[in-house]
């Protein structure tokens, strides 16, 4: 019984915290809201498929999901194709 005491304490703390309303991202400072989820897509010279990948991810997710393509040392138009499909790109 003593072995489960820490787990019980954690469960009680999480349950108690869930009863209080949480502040939405950006409410305090008037900034823009953060996405609920960011999907990171690493890419290296994926020009032929990256647009299809991003469109597929967008179709299977809701509007609160951000697509972020990390175009690593690309020598083709991977970044441009990803942007055209609606993703944010880091290169």
C-alpha positions in Angstrom: 0.0 0.0 0.0 2.9 2.4 0.7 4.4 1.7 -2.7 1.3 3.2 -4.4 1.2 6.3 -2.2 3.3 8.5 -4.6 1.2 7.5 -7.5 -2.0 8.3 -5.6 -0.6 11.7 -4.6 0.2 12.5 -8.3 -3.3 11.4 -9.4 -4.9 13.6 -6.7 -2.7 16.6 -7.7 -3.6 16.2 -11.4 -7.2 15.8 -10.7 -7.2 18.9 -8.5 -5.4 20.9 -11.2 -7.9 19.9 -13.8 -10.7 21.5 -11.8 -9.3 25.0 -12.3 -9.7 26.8 -15.6 -6.4 27.3 -17.5 -5.5 30.5 -19.3 -5.4 30.3 -23.1 -2.0 31.0 -24.8 -1.6 34.6 -25.6 -4.4 35.9 -23.4 -2.2 37.6 -20.8 -0.1 39.7 -23.2 -2.5 40.0 -26.1 -0.2 38.0 -28.4 -1.2 35.5 -31.0 -2.3 32.1 -29.9 0.1 29.2 -30.0 -0.8 26.1 -32.0 -2.3 23.2 -30.1 0.1 20.9 -31.9 3.2 21.3 -34.1 4.0 18.5 -36.6 7.7 18.6 -37.4 8.6 17.2 -40.8 12.3 16.8 -41.5 13.2 17.0 -45.2 16.3 16.8 -47.4 15.7 17.2 -51.1 12.1 16.1 -51.0 10.8 18.4 -53.7 8.8 15.7 -55.4 6.8 14.5 -52.3 6.8 17.2 -49.7 3.8 19.1 -51.0 1.7 15.9 -51.1 2.9 15.0 -47.6 1.9 18.4 -46.1 -1.5 18.4 -47.9 -2.1 14.9 -46.5 -1.2 15.9 -43.0 -3.5 19.0 -43.3 -6.4 16.9 -44.5 -6.1 14.5 -41.5 -5.8 17.2 -38.8 -7.8 20.1 -37.5 -7.1 23.8 -37.9 -5.1 24.1 -34.6 -2.3 22.0 -36.0 0.8 23.7 -37.3 3.0 22.0 -40.0 6.6 22.9 -39.7 9.0 21.6 -42.4 12.7 21.6 -41.5 14.5 21.7 -44.8 18.0 20.5 -44.0 20.7 21.4 -46.6 18.3 21.1 -49.5 19.6 21.8 -53.0 16.2 21.6 -54.7 12.9 23.4 -54.2 11.8 21.5 -51.1 11.3 24.7 -49.1 9.2 26.4 -51.8 7.0 23.4 -52.3 6.4 23.1 -48.5 5.5 26.8 -48.3 3.1 26.4 -51.3 1.4 23.5 -49.5 0.8 25.7 -46.4 3.7 24.7 -44.1 6.0 27.0 -42.2 9.6 26.2 -43.2 12.9 26.4 -41.4 15.9 26.0 -43.7 
